[in-house]
């Protein structure tokens, strides 16, 4: 369970200058992405891990599908090539069998962040209903929370489906809670890192029953996968070893997938917020 001191710290961080829209050059943003290790020559997952996760996905392992169906038409080699193009690495190097790092091109990350910013700004201008959710509650939650404040300030509304409802999954307590408007999965005592799509599937069912599905989802892991599967316009964040959203984009089922390290120090994602915020009108 989060303490009041932790929540107060989150509020203080979100009100710092880094999390308020500023004027930053592309060079500053690129430097920030490299400094936070969201991108660069060394990120969290090495070649062996990326090979394993892509093989797992291509074999149809449900844990790697993020709730998406119909992606099995792509071969392992095709998926590796798609990930290489999205992240900016050479597939031949990763599949060589030689251990080493997998780079992520910061320029590609920045382009996708700007694309996400354009769609989010459009959502605000249209007063759309947006659902924010993360399976990385100690990684990405500050980024989503800051984007949520930006959306609301410019006219969008944030949905909070399934808030407070509880269920059991595989014998364990589960509950969706919202931190500054961002859905996270908990066991009623602690936040959970999850790839599962079930929480978002339940959230979307609750949202539809309450009056309608969201116009836009901004999420990761199974939260994003379930949004895409439901046919909802979805912006996804995917790590270099999470191919499902990238495969879905290649098949024309979604558009914006930001491939970057999705679990660095939460405060370091300020640069991602700035790249998104720069696409909103002043």
C-alpha positions in Angstrom: 0.0 0.0 0.0 1.3 3.4 -0.8 1.8 5.8 2.1 0.7 9.4 2.3 4.3 10.4 2.1 4.7 8.6 -1.2 1.6 10.3 -2.6 2.8 13.7 -1.4 6.2 13.0 -3.1 4.5 12.2 -6.4 2.5 15.4 -6.2 5.7 17.4 -5.5 7.5 15.8 -8.4 4.6 16.5 -10.9 4.7 20.1 -9.9 8.4 20.5 -10.4 9.7 22.4 -13.4 10.6 19.3 -15.3 7.0 18.2 -15.3 5.6 21.5 -16.4 5.6 22.2 -20.1 8.8 24.0 -21.1 10.7 24.9 -24.2 13.3 22.3 -24.9 15.4 21.7 -28.1 15.5 18.3 -29.8 19.1 18.0 -28.6 18.0 18.5 -25.0 15.3 15.9 -25.4 17.6 13.4 -27.0 20.2 13.9 -24.2 17.4 13.3 -21.7 16.4 10.1 -23.3 20.0 8.9 -23.3 20.6 10.1 -19.8 17.6 8.3 -18.4 18.4 5.2 -20.5 15.0 5.0 -22.1 17.1 4.8 -25.3 20.7 4.5 -26.2 23.4 1.8 -26.7 22.5 0.1 -23.4 19.0 -0.5 -22.1 17.6 -3.0 -19.7 17.2 -6.0 -21.9 20.1 -7.8 -23.7 20.2 -9.8 -26.9 19.5 -13.1 -25.2 16.4 -11.7 -23.5 15.1 -10.1 -26.7 15.6 -13.4 -28.6 13.8 -15.4 -26.0 10.9 -13.0 -25.7 10.4 -12.8 -29.4 10.6 -16.6 -29.8 8.1 -16.9 -26.9 5.8 -14.5 -28.7 6.1 -16.1 -32.1 5.4 -19.6 -30.6 2.0 -18.3 -29.5 2.7 -18.2 -25.8 -0.3 -16.4 -24.4 1.8 -14.6 -21.8 3.5 -12.7 -24.6 0.4 -11.8 -26.6 -0.8 -9.1 -24.2 -4.4 -10.2 -24.9 -4.1 -9.8 -28.7 -5.3 -12.5 -31.1 -4.5 -13.2 -34.7 -0.8 -12.2 -34.5 0.5 -15.7 -35.3 0.6 -15.0 -39.0 4.0 -13.4 -38.5 7.1 -15.6 -38.3 9.8 -15.2 -35.7 12.1 -13.7 -38.3 9.5 -11.2 -39.3 8.8 -10.2 -35.7 12.5 -9.7 -35.1 12.7 -7.5 -38.2 9.8 -5.5 -37.1 11.3 -4.9 -33.7 14.6 -4.0 -35.2 12.9 -1.4 -37.4 10.9 0.0 -34.5 13.8 0.2 -32.1 16.6 0.9 -34.5 18.7 -2.2 -34.0 20.2 -4.7 -36.5 18.3 -8.0 -36.3 21.2 -9.9 -37.6 23.4 -8.8 -34.7 20.7 -9.7 -32.1 20.2 -13.2 -33.7 23.9 -13.9 -34.1 24.0 -15.8 -30.9 26.7 -13.5 -29.5 25.8 -12.0 -26.2 25.6 -8.2 -25.9 23.4 -5.2 -25.6 20.4 -4.2 -27.7 20.4 -0.5 -28.6 17.3 1.8 -28.9 17.6 4.8 -31.3 16.6 7.9 -29.4 15.6 9.7 -32.6 12.9 7.1 -33.2 11.7 7.3 -29.7 11.3 11.1 -30.0 9.4 10.8 -33.3 6.9 8.4 -31.7 6.6 10.6 -28.6 5.7 13.5 -30.9 3.2 11.4 -32.8 1.7 10.4 -29.5 1.6 14.1 -28.5 -0.3 15.0 -31.6 -3.0 12.3 -31.0 -3.3 13.3 -27.3 -3.6 17.0 -28.2 -6.3 16.0 -30.7 -8.1 14.0 -28.0 -8.1 17.1 -25.7 -9.3 19.4 -28.5 -12.2 17.0 -29.2 -13.0 16.6 -25.5 -12.5 12.9 -25.8 -12.7 10.4 -23.0 -9.2 8.9 -22.3 -8.2 5.9 -20.2 -4.7 5.8 -18.8 -3.3 2.5 -17.4 0.1 0.9 -16.7 1.5 -2.5 -15.8 4.6 -0.7 -14.7 3.4 1.2 -11.6 7.0 2.0 -10.4 8.2 2.9 -13.9 5.7 4.8 -16.1 3.1 6.0 -13.7 4.5 9.6 -13.3 4.6 10.0 -17.1 0.9 8.9 -17.5 -0.1 11.0 -14.5 1.5 14.2 -16.0 -0.1 13.5 -19.4 -3.4 13.0 -17.6 -3.2 16.5 -16.0 -2.3 18.0 -19.4 -5.2 16.3 -21.1 -7.7 17.5 -18.5 -6.3 21.0 -18.6 -6.9 21.1 -22.4 -10.5 19.7 -22.3 -10.3 15.9 -22.3 -11.7 13.7 -19.5 -10.2 10.7 -17.8 -12.2 7.6 -17.2 -11.9 5.5 -14.0 -13.7 2.2 -14.8 -13.8 -0.6 -12.2 -12.4 1.7 -9.5 -12.7 -0.1 -6.1 -14.2 -3.3 -7.6 -12.5 -6.5 -6.4 -12.1 -9.9 -7.8 -10.0 -13.0 -7.5 -7.7 -14.3 -10.3 -5.8 -17.6 -9.9 -6.8 -17.5 -6.2 -5.3 -14.1 -5.6 -7.1 -10.8 -4.7 -7.1 -8.2 -7.4 -8.3 -4.6 -7.5 -7.9 -1.6 -9.8 -6.8 1.6 -8.1 -6.1 5.0 -9.6 -3.1 7.1 -8.9 -3.6 10.6 -10.2 -6.0 9.2 -12.8 -3.8 6.3 -13.9 -5.1 2.7 -13.4 -2.8 0.2 -11.8 -3.4 -3.3 -10.7 -3.1 -4.1 -7.0 -3.5 -7.1 -4.6 -5.3 -4.6 -2.3 -2.0 -4.2 -0.4 0.7 -3.6 -3.1 0.8 -2.4 -6.7 1.6 -5.2 -9.2 3.8 -5.3 -12.3 1.7 -7.2 -14.8 1.6 -8.1 -18.5 -2.0 -9.5 -18.1 -4.8 -8.3 -20.3 -7.6 -9.4 -17.9 -7.6 -6.1 -15.8 -8.1 -4.0 -18.9 -10.7 -6.4 -20.3 -12.7 -6.0 -17.1 -12.2 -2.2 -17.1 -13.5 -1.9 -20.7 -16.5 -4.1 -19.9 -17.3 -1.9 -16.9 -16.8 1.2 -19.0 -19.1 0.0 -21.7 -21.8 -1.0 -19.2 -21.5 2.5 -17.6 -22.1 4.4 -20.8 -19.5 3.7 -23.4 -15.9 2.7 -24.2 -13.1 5.3 -24.1 -12.2 7.2 -27.2 -8.5 6.7 -26.6 -6.3 4.5 -24.5 -2.7 5.3 -23.5 -1.2 2.3 -21.8 1.4 -0.5 -21.9 1.6 -4.3 -21.6 -1.8 -6.1 -21.5 -3.6 -2.9 -20.7 -2.6 -1.6 -24.2 -3.1 -5.0 -25.8 -6.7 -5.3 -24.6 -7.4 -1.8 -25.8 -6.1 -2.7 -29.3 -8.0 -6.0 -29.3 -11.2 -4.1 -28.4 -10.7 -1.9 -31.5 -10.1 1.2 -29.4 -7.6 3.8 -30.7 -4.6 3.0 -28.5 -1.2 4.6 -27.9 1.2 2.0 -26.6 4.5 2.0 -24.8 6.5 -1.2 -25.5 9.9 -2.3 -24.3 12.3 -3.7 -26.9 11.4 -7.2 -25.7 7.6 -6.7 -25.9 6.7 -7.3 -29.6 2.9 -7.7 -29.4 1.9 -4.0 -30.0 4.6 -3.7 -32.7 3.2 -6.8 -34.5 -0.3 -5.4 -34.2 0.8 -2.1 -35.7 2.5 -4.0 -38.6 -0.9 -5.7 -39.2 -2.7 -2.3 -39.3 -4.5 -2.8 -36.0 -2.9 0.1 -34.2 -0.7 3.1 -35.1 1.5 4.7 -32.4 3.8 2.3 -30.5 6.6 4.0 -28.6 9.5 1.4 -28.3 11.7 2.4 -25.4 12.8 1.1 -22.0 9.6 1.0 -20.0 11.0 0.6 -16.5 13.7 3.2 -15.6 13.5 5.6 -12.7 10.0 7.2 -12.9 11.3 10.8 -12.6 13.5 10.3 -15.7 10.5 10.1 -17.9 10.1 13.9 -17.6 11.7 14.2 -21.1 9.0 12.0 -22.6 6.4 14.2 -21.0 8.1 17.3 -22.5 8.2 15.8 -26.0 4.4 15.0 -25.7 3.5 18.4 -24.1 5.3 20.3 -26.8 2.6 19.2 -29.3 -0.2 20.8 -27.3 -1.3 24.3 -28.0 -0.3 26.9 -25.4 
